[in-house]
């Protein structure tokens, strides 16, 4: 797996100050995408154990509220196997920090069992995510007044709360 960048002090992709990993590889190719260079699965740098250590170290300070995973597309099947290990490690090391994830795939359709990108690790990956922002960016529905999303069709799903409700 490759990644485009790691932002160690991100304030745009979730609440508070966050560490964000922008993975490479995306098949959505949304018109007007702010990060189109990450569509290429080989864009940026190779993700390694050193990359994981860098992310975990960046999450250590108390002022860091959480971790955000975006891209590219974290739920492309090629990315899931590596990312489930990272999310597991983040959750084990920093259980008090929240995890956000952005995906163009829909939680209740594409990521669900039988969905187009559901793999043997998708459910585990989702189990670590507190908040999922789902849905492709739609340029015709772009709205700069929205917090934490780019277009009106995108949903902010509080998966942690949904799990507690048994959904």
N, C-alpha and C positions, 0 to 999 in steps of 0.2 A: 504494500500500500504506500502511496505517496501522499504528501500534504503540501499545501501552498504556504501556510504561515501559522505561527503560534503568536497570539496576542496575549501578552502577560498582564495587561492592564486595560481590559476591554470594558467599556461602559455602555455599549450600544446593543449588545445581544443577550439581554437578560438584566435582572435587577442588580444593583451594586457594582462593585469592581470584580471582574471575572477573568479567568484564564480561558481563552478560546482557541480551539484547534479547527482550522479550515482544511478539511480533507480534500483530496483530488478525486475526480471521477464523478460524472453526472450525465445521465441520459435524458434529463428533462429538456435542456436547452431552451429555457424560458426566454422569450423575447424581452429585452431590457434588463437581463440579469446583471447584477452589480459585480459579479465575480465569475464572468464567463471563462476566464483563463483556466479555472479549476474544472471545467468540463472534461478536460484531457486527464485520463487516469494516470498518466506519467508526468503530470505537471509538478514542478517544485522539487522537493527533496524526498528521499526514501525514508519512511518511518522505521525507526530502529529502537532498540532497548534504550539507547541514549536519549532519544526523543521522549520516550515515556518518562525517564528519570528527570528530564528537563521540565516536563509538564507537572509532575508530582512536586518538584522543588518549587516551582512557581506558585503552586496552590497553597504552600505552607503558611504564608503570613496571615495573621488573624483578620486583616482588612479585606482579604479576598473572600467574597461571598460564595463563589461557586465556579463551576466549570461549564462551558458551553461547547457543544459539538455541532459543527456546520460545515459548509463546503462551497462547492461540490455537493455531494450527496452521501451522508453517512450511511444510509440504508441500502446503497447499492450492494448487491450480494458480495462483490469482491472486497468491500470494505468491512463488512460486518464481523468477520472472524477476528481481525486484528482489534477492532474497536470494542468488542465485547470484553476482551482482556483488559483493555485500558479502563473502561467504565467500571469493571469489577475492582480493579486496583484503586481507582479514585474513591469508590464507595467504601472499600475496606480501610483505606488510609485516612480519609476525611469524611466520616459519616455525617458530620454536622453541616457539610457544605452541600448546596443544591446542585443538581445537574439539569441543564437545559439542552435540548437538541432541536435543530431545525431540519425539516425534511419536506421535500416536494411531494413525497408519497403520503397518502391518506392513512391515518391510523386504523380506522375501522374498515378499510377496504384492502389496501395494498399491503399493509404490515400485518394484518390478521392472518390466522391460519388459512392457507389456500390462496393468499394474496400473491400478487406478481413478484414481490421481493421477499416474501417470507422464507426464511431458511431455518436450519436447526438451531441457530443462536438468536434469532430475532426476538423471541419472547424474553430471553434472558437479558438481552440488550435493553429492551423496553422496561424491564423490571428495575433497572438502575436509574432510569430517566424520571425526574420529578415533573418536568414540564416539557411538552412536545409542541412545537409550532409546526403545523402540518399544512400541506397544500402548496401547489406550484405558485410561483410569483406570476401574477397576471397583470401585464402592463396597463391594460384598460381599467383595472381596478386599483391601480396604484393610489395610495393615500398617505401623504407625508405626515399627517396628523396622528396616525396609528402608532401606538407604542409597541415595540418589539416585533413588528411585522411590516411587510412592504405593500401588501395589497389586501383589500377587504375580504377576499375569499379565504384567506389563511386563518386558521383557528389556533388559539392558544389553549391547549388541553392540559389541565392539571392532573397528570396521570397518577401522582401520589394520592390525591384526593379520590380519584375514580377507583383506585385499587382498594382504598379503605371502605368505599361504598359497595365493593364487590362487583364492579363493572369491568 
